Amino acid sequence: MNKEIKLSLVYRDMWQSSGRYVPRVDQLKEVAPAIIRMGCFDRVETNGGAFEQVNLLFGENPNKAVREWTAPFHKAGIQTHMLERGLNGLRMNPVPADVRELMYKVKKAQGTDISRSFCGLNDHRNLKLSVEYAKKAGMISQVALSITNSPVHTVDYYMGVVDHVVEYGCDEICLKDMAGIGRPSFLGELVRRIKTKYPHIKVQYHGHTGPGFSPASMLEVARAGADYLDCAVEPLSWGKVHPDVITIREMLKADGFLVKDLDMDAYMEVRSLTQKFIDDFLGYWIDPNNSHMSSLLVGCGLPGGMMGSMMADLQGVHGAINAGLRKQGKPELTLDQLMVKLFQEVEYVWPRLGYPPLVTPFSQYTKNTAILNLMNVLQGKPRWTNIDKDTWNMILGKMGQLPGQLAPEIVELAKEKGLEFYTGNPQDAFPDELPKFRQMMKEEGWDEGQDQEELFEFAMHERQYRDYRSGVAKARFNEDLEARKAKAGAPVVITRPVVEMPKFDVEKILSDNPGATPLQAPVKGQVLWQVDVADKSCAPAVGTEVKAGETVGYIQAFYGMEPMVAAVGGRIVAVCSQQGDKVEKNEITAFIK
């Protein structure tokens, strides 16, 4: 009998790879019955990744969303799976072990069956607790290999990771081909090796279509013994997202595989509802270029889902770069020329940073470094002049072991700055924090919630959770939506609740924190706590530790970026400017004590 290939609909990632937001819980509940009636899916990816944060940014409760979204699939016998980032959990920076453990208990209780866990560096140490905690909570543990194409990422390299995580007790392996640049024959050989050595391990393939390899890769991994393939549906399939289920089913059937029937009426309903959600409001954050595949992604290896934020970054620095070129008497660059130069800079930077797989958050670190390098080079300054704190943590080994060797100039630069390389287990550098968050919830008068889900959300996303509880998040989201509608020429219906946005009283801050030192803007310009200019929620959280002389953020001036450097070491006790705010020279952006 021919082998059956089972299909999974990555409905969360379809949206996450297209724009900033995912549908609201009422929309997800509306589309779930049609997805079930399609009849061809054994699994649906419902949550994880940025799903929790997105709901908080809406001003909505993500715990309610997960429970109500997973429920109909459970009733229909369809497994649900989430995506989590190993050491980073559901955020972009490392998470204490006790918060990580609570995550699995909460997500299992909320209705998530499978935890797809990945480490952007493929460091098995960061995945050990993911496997153990998932199994302890009663979930299926699926470890995802972050697939990329480089001299160090060989089949033997990946099998080394597989050997460790199978020893830890994982049930499944996923090939997470986040940029879609895995070569089909390579991926087929990797699956063949996994299945030969560990025949009891289920293998799932997840590939984005960006540069165009993924349908061929899907056929190769299926022939090599893969069990599950991730698919999308129109109008979000293809482009920078994932192949459409119709094409993949027909390809597999033609090759002799058994696949479940697809109800086309239900498919058309899912397609129609998805378009309805886009038209409702989600489309205001979707770059039209996301619908295009691009062979340019083959060389730089950046995930297709990053294209939208990357183009926003380039648009943000385009004027500053051209101003610098004019000052030097050099010809200006078009946005397309700048994009090609950025791709080339990523290709230059990536091997020198030790070939980190270009997946969240390391794709952002590499891209940010490339942008800063590009700006400096075009303004006649040396490369590596500006490297942000998170990228330094990656370089120094605080997030795991880099797959390749750092370039000598990076090692020398670290020595010049007096920075030390970390060789211990990354998790050990981040002590438990749940008692602290329990105490803060008690002080706020907040309940820990059903199955401690509110405690978990607060500990995982403190600042976004506070904004959600205060109503600031909903007000900010509605304000942004209205602005985008107005820009697009759509009629604007004001539904924003009356909520006081935070005002910063310097005297009160100093009264509450005597001796606090201001962090000031060195020049007039735009505050960039992170180089990704589109994200207004990326200011450092109160309590963040900084060191004297450390670059905490940047000011985008008309001629380029200037770092905001901490004059003293300590903790941030107040943040006075959000991402993208316009400030004057010497204006206070934060306080450190």
Buried (B, 14 or more C-beta within 10 A) or exposed (E): EEEEBBBBBBBBBBBBBBBBBBBBBEBBBBBBBBBBBBEBBBBBBBBBBBBBBBBBBBBBBBBBBBBBBBBBBEEBEBBBBBBBBBBBBBBBBBBBBBBBBBBBBBBBBBBBBBBBBBBBBBBBBBBBBBBBBBBBBEBBBBBBBBBBBBEEBEBEBBBEBBEBBBEBEBBBBBBBBBBBBBBBEBBBBBBBBBBEEBEEBBBBBBBBBBBBBBBBBBBBBBBBBBBBBBBBBBBBBBBBBBBBBBBBBEBBEEEEBEBBEBBEEBBBBBBEBBBBBBEEBBBBBBBEEBBEBBEBBBBBBBBBBBBBBBBBBBEBBBEBBBBBBEEEEEEBBEEEEBBBBBBBBBBBBBBBBBBBBBBBBBBBBBBBBBBBBBBBBBBEBEBBBBBBBBBBBBBBBBBBBBBBEBBEEBEEBBEEEEBEEBEEBBBEBBEEBBEBBBEBBEEEEBEBBEBBBBBBBBBBBBBBBBBBBBBBBBBBBBBBBBEBBEEEEEEEEEEBEEBEEEEBEEEEBBEEBEEBBBBBBBBBBBBBBBBBBBBBBBBBBBEBEBEEEBBBBBBBBEBBBBBBBBEBBBBBBBBBBBBBBEBEEEBBBBBBB
